[in-house]
Amino acid sequence: MAYMVRTIALACGLAAILALPAFSGAGAQSTGSRINSAPPFPMARIRFDEPSELGKIRKALADGEIDKARRIANDFLASDLAPEMRYAGLNALCAVESSARNWSAALAACNEAIRIRPNHWMALNTRGTVYYLSGDVDKARSDFRKAYELVPEKGGNRDVVRHNLALVGVTVGDGGNS
């Protein structure tokens, strides 16, 4: 049963890892993963400062084209080495490898993203998703808690992390946000 729940989460929720765009304002990332979200389809905010490759990766994942998504993510990482773009590309690659159930490659990508921006919530949340889907609930809980501490209080991203925390048995207040 737990395997089935994780499989459903992988099918319904991992596409949502890249469902929101990567950047807002001054390069602050606003993407998040919501495992087994409701509604079961990605919800997107349109931002014109998002690299087009991230949208292409989301589409490829939504279409079940994991190899194509992986190629786009790797090409993106090879073409732009600015730290904020590398962070976004590595987080996307983590999502791609998670979709392929390639946990070690997913964790390597997430860990590198976290090394680049250790005080940003999103790659911690994505890595928590990898841990959750691969069955390591304790590590998932730890990453979701760290992500929750770092995610801005305003905006829907806090709800994404709160949802993931609930999946691993942690309840947090809403902090006045919806």
Secondary structure, DSSP 8 states (H G I E B T S, - for coil): -HHHHHHHHHHHHGGGGGSS-S-BTTTB------TT-SSSS------TTS-HHHHHHHHHHHTT-HHHHHHHHHHHHHH---HHHHHHHHHHHHHHHHHTT-HHHHHHHHHHHHHH-TT-HHHHHHHHHHHHHHT-HHHHHHHHHHHHHHS-SSSTHHHHHHHHHHHTT-----TT--
